[in-house]
Amino acid sequence: MHELIAAPYLDRHLLVQPGSPKAARLPADRYEELHTAPGVSAAPTWLADVARRAWGINLTGRRLGETVLVRAPLPMDTGVPRTS
């Protein structure tokens, strides 16, 4: 199970830990880095630092795909009601 979730939220990008009330705001370029990175790559140093400071999680040397779920951006809302 993933320890963190990176996701677009309104006009921002957030990093959250399920069950925690804390969140970290990600710059758009950092979110994009996570979104396009291969899951087998190591967690970036900046991400390991944020996870350690915010939640006490050690991501050093761990695979990105095993630790962070990166939610894809949703299509822009066109104002047209969605049908099921």
Contact map, one row per residue, 1 for C-alpha under 8 A:
111000000000000000000000000000000000000000000000000000000000000001100000000000000000
111110000000000000000000000000000000000000000000000000000000000001111000000000000000
111110000000000011000000000000000000000000000000000000000000000000111000000000000000
011111000000001111000000000000000000000000000000000000000000000000111000000000000000
011111100000011111000000000000000000000000000000000000000000000000011110000000000000
000111110000111100000000000000100100000000000000000000000000000000011110000000000000
000011111000111000000000000000100000000000000000000000000000000000000111100000000000
000001111111110000000000000000000000000000000000000000000000000000000011100000000000
000000111111110000000000000000000000000000000000000000000000000000000000000000000000
000000011111100000000000000000000000000000000000000000000000000000000000000000000000
000000011111100000000000000000000000000000000000000000000000000000000000000000000000
000000011111110000000000111100000000000000000000000000000000000000000000000000000000
000001111111111000000000111100100000000000000000000000000000000000000000000000000000
000011111001111100000011110000000000000000000000000000000000000000000000000000000000
000111100000111110000011110000000000000000000000000000000000000000000000000000000000
000111000000011111010111000000000000000000000000000000000000000000000000000000000000
001110000000001111110110000000000000000000000000000000100000000000000000000000000000
001110000000000111110000000000000000000000000000000000000000000000000000000000000000
000000000000000011111000000000000000000000000000000000000000000000000000000000000000
000000000000000111111110000000000000000000000000000000000000000000000000000000000000
000000000000000000111110000000000000000000000000000000000000000000000000000000000000
000000000000000110011111000000000000000000000000000001000000000000000000000000000000
000000000000011110011111100000000000000000000000000001000000000000000000000000000000
000000000000011100000111110000000000000000000000010001000000000000000000000000000000
000000000001111000000011111000000000000000000000000000000000000000000000000000000000
000000000001111000000001111101100000000000000000000000000000000000000000000000000000
000000000001100000000000111111100000000000000000000000000000000000000000000000000000
000000000001100000000000011111110000000000000000000000000000000000000000000000000000
000000000000000000000000001111111000000000000000000000000000000000000000000000000000
000000000000000000000000011111111100000000000000000000000000000000000000000000000000
000001100000100000000000011111111110000000000000000000000000000000000000000000000000
000000000000000000000000000111111111000000000000000000000000000000000000000000000000
000000000000000000000000000011111111100000000000000000000000000000000000000000000000
000001000000000000000000000001111111100000000000000000000000000000000100000000000000
000000000000000000000000000000111111100000000000000000000000000000000111000000000000
000000000000000000000000000000011111110000000000000000000000000000000000000000000000
000000000000000000000000000000001111111010000000000000000000000000000000000000000000
000000000000000000000000000000000001111110000000000000000000000110000000000000000000
000000000000000000000000000000000000111110000000000000000000001111000000000000000000
000000000000000000000000000000000000011111000000000000000000001110000000000000000000
000000000000000000000000000000000000111111100000000000000000001110000000000000000000
000000000000000000000000000000000000000111110000000000000001111100000000000000000000
000000000000000000000000000000000000000011111011000000000011111100000000000000000000
000000000000000000000000000000000000000001111111000000000000000000000000000000000000
000000000000000000000000000000000000000000111111100000000001000000000000000000000000
000000000000000000000000000000000000000000011111110000000000000000000000000000000000
000000000000000000000000000000000000000000111111111000000010000000000000000000000000
000000000000000000000000000000000000000000111111111100001111000000000000000000000000
000000000000000000000000000000000000000000001111111110000000000000000000000000000000
000000000000000000000001000000000000000000000111111111000000000000000000000000000000
000000000000000000000000000000000000000000000011111111111110000000000000000000000000
000000000000000000000000000000000000000000000001111111111110000000000000000000000000
000000000000000000000000000000000000000000000000111111111000000000000000000000000000
000000000000000000000111000000000000000000000000011111110000000000000000000000000000
000000000000000010000000000000000000000000000000001111111000000000000000000000000000
000000000000000000000000000000000000000000000000001111111100000000000000000000000000
000000000000000000000000000000000000000000000001001110111110000000000000000000000000
000000000000000000000000000000000000000000000001001100011111000000000000000000000000
000000000000000000000000000000000000000000100011001100001111110000100000000000000000
000000000000000000000000000000000000000001101001000000000111110000000000000000000000
000000000000000000000000000000000000000001100000000000000011111000000000000000000000
000000000000000000000000000000000000000001100000000000000011111101100000000000000000
000000000000000000000000000000000000001111100000000000000000111111100000000000000000
000000000000000000000000000000000000011111100000000000000000011111110000000000000000
000000000000000000000000000000000000011110000000000000000000001111111000000000000000
110000000000000000000000000000000000001000000000000000000000011111111000000000000000
111100000000000000000000000000000000000000000000000000000010011111111000000000000000
011111000000000000000000000000000000000000000000000000000000000111111100000000000000
011111000000000000000000000000000000000000000000000000000000000011111110000000000000
000011100000000000000000000000000110000000000000000000000000000000011111000000000000
000011110000000000000000000000000010000000000000000000000000000000001111100000000000
000000110000000000000000000000000010000000000000000000000000000000000111110000000000
000000110000000000000000000000000000000000000000000000000000000000000011111000000000
000000000000000000000000000000000000000000000000000000000000000000000001111100000000
000000000000000000000000000000000000000000000000000000000000000000000000111110000000
000000000000000000000000000000000000000000000000000000000000000000000000011111000000
000000000000000000000000000000000000000000000000000000000000000000000000001111110000
000000000000000000000000000000000000000000000000000000000000000000000000000111110000
000000000000000000000000000000000000000000000000000000000000000000000000000011111000
000000000000000000000000000000000000000000000000000000000000000000000000000011111100
000000000000000000000000000000000000000000000000000000000000000000000000000000111110
000000000000000000000000000000000000000000000000000000000000000000000000000000011111
000000000000000000000000000000000000000000000000000000000000000000000000000000001111
000000000000000000000000000000000000000000000000000000000000000000000000000000000111
